Amino acid sequence: MKIEQKHEWVLTAEAAIEIQQTLRTEVITRDRFGVVNYVAGVDVGFEADGTVTRAAVAVLSYPELQLCDQAIARRPTTFPYIPGFLSFREVPAVLDALENVKIMPDLLLCDGQGIAHPRRFGIACHLGVLTNLPAIGVAKSRLIGKHAEVPDKRGTWEPLYDRGETIGAVLKTRPNTNPLYISPGHRISLETAIAYVMGCTTKYRLPETTRFAHKLASG
């Protein structure tokens, strides 16, 4: 797939904030997609003491969750690690990996936040807007927001709030494990995002999309 490059990647944090503030106006948090036959997991690792970004995309059939395609891409790391700016560090290599897959996914599940972000523009939003693909943020930890305790039962969830706004869900995918933090990235609603995350999750805490992509990204 060819991806529109809307901005540069070597830039200051101040410039990155401006890009987030601008592009977040393009984020759609309603369901705007058709039949989902392929879902993709997106994850990133680092090599050579963090100087090389290694991105992985794993494309699975849905709902069978069988691996159908995969791609890895490496790039020099050009942005420092700063919470809230994950996408500027990771997305360039992810875009390279996405350009190399032969089967175009209908939905992206990203290891990171969607709108559950201080400026409502996490990595799932960034990837969704740049690729125009529906995207979900599937984070293992909370970046911002507050929530009630989630009952210890598979599929239960509580809303994640920030400044009076529902920005995501705290989802229990497996009993006796920590929950996941789910938020819309682009072209999907929160309720639908939860449903697809659960549809991609089998006997483990993490969805199969994340598990396949993580294995590729970590080598």
N, C-alpha and C positions, 0 to 999 in steps of 0.2 A: 504494500500500500504506500502511496505517496502522502506525505504529511506536510501540512502547511506550517512553515516556521514563522511564528508571529512575532518573535523577538530574539535578541541575542542571548547567549548563555553565560558569557564572561562579563560579569557586571557586579556592582556593589549591592549591599543589602538594601540600601535606600532605593536604588533603581528596581530591585526585585519587589519591594513593597508596592511601588507604583504599578508594576505589571500585574501583581495580584489584585490590586484594587480595580484595575481596568478590566482584566479578563473575567473577574468573578461576575460581572454583569451579564456574561454570556452563559453562565451555568443555568441549566434547566433542572428543576427538582420535581418534575412530573414524568410519568411514563411516556416516553416517546420512542418506542421501538416495536418491532414485530416479533415474529417467532424466533426463539433462541434455540439454535441447533448446536452452537459451539460457544463455550465459555473459555476465557483465558485468564490464567494466573500471571501476575506480574510481580517480580521480586528483584532485589538488587543486592549484590555483595561487593566487596572491595578487595583488591589485590595490591601487592607491592607497597605495604604500609599505607594503604588508602590512596595512593597516587593514581590507581587505575580503577575505574568503575566497571563492574561486570554485571550486566543486566540480562535477565532471563524472562522469556515468555513461553508458557506452556499452554497449548490449546487442547482442550478436552471436549469430547462430544457431550451433549446434554440431552437427556438426563443420565446417560449411561456412565459418564465420567471416565471415559477411556481416552488415554493420551493419543492424539491424532497428529500433532505437529509441535515443533519446538524450535526455539532460536536463542542464541546467546550473542551478545555484542559487548565489546570492550571499548572504552574511551578513556583518555586522561581525565582525571577528576579536576574540575576547574572551579568548584564552589566549595567553601568550607562547610563543616558540619555546624549548623545553627538551627536549633529547634524552630519550627514554623517555616523553614525554607528548604525542606527536604527535597521538594521537586526540582529545584534549581541544581541540586547536586546529582540527582538520579535520573531525571527524565531524559536528558540527551541520549544516554546509552539505551534507555528503554525504547525510545523512538527508533533507534537503529535496529534493535532486535525486532520490533514490530514490522519494520520494512522488510525483514527477511523471512517472515512466516508466509507459508503458501496458502494456508487456510485462514481466511479472515474471521476473527471471532465476532460474535454478535453482542458480547458483553464482556467487560473487563472487571476482574476482581483484583484490586491493588493492595499491596501490603503497605498500608498507611491510611491517612485520613482523607475524607471527602470534605464536606462542609463543616465537619467538627474541628474547626480550625479558627484561630483568632481573627483571621480576615476572611473566613468562609471560603478558603481556596487552598485545600490540601492537594496532595499529589494526585488523587483520583479525579479531582476537578480539573487540574492542569492537563492530565492526560486525556480526559474526556473532551475538553474543549479543543485541544490541538488535533485530536484524531477524529472528532465528531462521533465517537463511539459511546454507547451507554457505559457508565463506569460506577463502581461501588468502592468505597473505602472500607477496608477490612483491617483494622488496627489491633495489635495485641495489647496496647496500653493506651491510657487516656492522655490526651494532650490538654484539653480544656473541658469545662463543664462539670455539672453535678448530677447525681442520680440517686434513686432509692436502691436499697439492696435488692438484688435479683434472686428470685426463688431458685433453689438448686435443682432444677428440672430442665431437661433438654427442650429447647425451643422457647423458653420463657425469656422475657426481656422487659426492661424498664427504659423510659425515655431519658435521653441525655439532654440537659438544659444548659443554656448559657445566656445570660442577660435577658431572661424571659422568653427565649426562643428555643424550640426543640431543634437540636442540631444533629441528632443521631439516636442510636439505641444501644443499650448495653445488653448483649445477647449471650445467653448461656447455651452453648452448642453441645455441651457434654456435662453431666453431673460431676461434682467434686473436682472441677477445674476452674480456672479463672475465666471470666467472660471475655468476649470480643467486643470491640467498639466499632459499630457499623454506622456509616453515614453515606448519603447519596453523593456521588461524584458528578454525574452529568446524565441527563435524560432518563432519570429513574426516581421514583418516590421512595421514601423511607420504608414503607410497608412492603413494597415489592423487592427492595434491596434485601430486607430481612428474609423474605421467602426464598430468594435465589441463593443467599448464603447458606440457608438451611438445606436447600436442595443440592448444594455442592458439598455438604458435610456428611461424612459417613460415621465411622466409629471413633474418629479422632476429634480433638478440639478444633483444629484448623481445617478449613475447607480443602478439598483435594486440589483445587486450583493452586492455592498457596503452597501446599506440600510439594507438588511437582515443581513449581517455579523455584521454591527455596532450594531444593536439591540441585537444580541446574545452576542457580546463582552462587551457591556456596561451593560448588565443585566437588 
